Amino acid sequence: MEKLIALIKEFSRVRDWEQYHAPKNLALALSVEASEIVEIFQWKKEDQPLSSDEIEGLRQEIGDVLVYLLELADKFGIDIIQAAKDKMALNELKYPADQVKGKADKYTAYQNGSKS
């Protein structure tokens, strides 16, 4: 991961693009790239497979999302792997398997014993 972050930083540095990579701009770019992933699936039926060109487009957009996410995390000194692990631990508490298995309700539906 560190090598990838260094590669991304060097790519931006040699192009003098750091000036454009304020946190707000990175967050906006991340949102745009995530929307481009959504666009690939727009109007497809659930069982409709992606074409090889669409899969390649998906691969590239996922790469873009990761690049912007890593840049944003780096701006704030956030280790994204640890952040994901911490979030999964929190989700484990918010969504106890014995209460939510097979259900898509928001975790607040299970607080204070309102659902079982």
Steps between C-alpha positions, in 0.01 A plus 500: 500500500783738585654445155171582332459817706856605411430433131183713513681783678784498248255494209332815634826667601667480158186646341471774764149382581528514880364854478167355384483222756346679796287266713175648363614445142609143573165425666313643201716304255443184704125553478516554124703183447262299721213635290676373189488152654126540555459610140636166377211322672232757418203349314635144523280219623619316811600190303647685201875436475754771424676496164878469495522873419275580797711282729810684383325833562401378847861400569624845401237683703575289806864597452404868484294468819789334681748765385283788625414316821868438573587862427223625728597262780866598463412869544372418849746225593228234491607138451212375284563135582479569873201731446318217317586251774377742766179563306436126463542459877248779555262343247529171687359677806235693306378197305501189722474201268235331714274807461561610143567185303311521171363848580587831336372733774717786622679426828287753688206263454675260740588746773305496825352163414248642254544200267602145567 
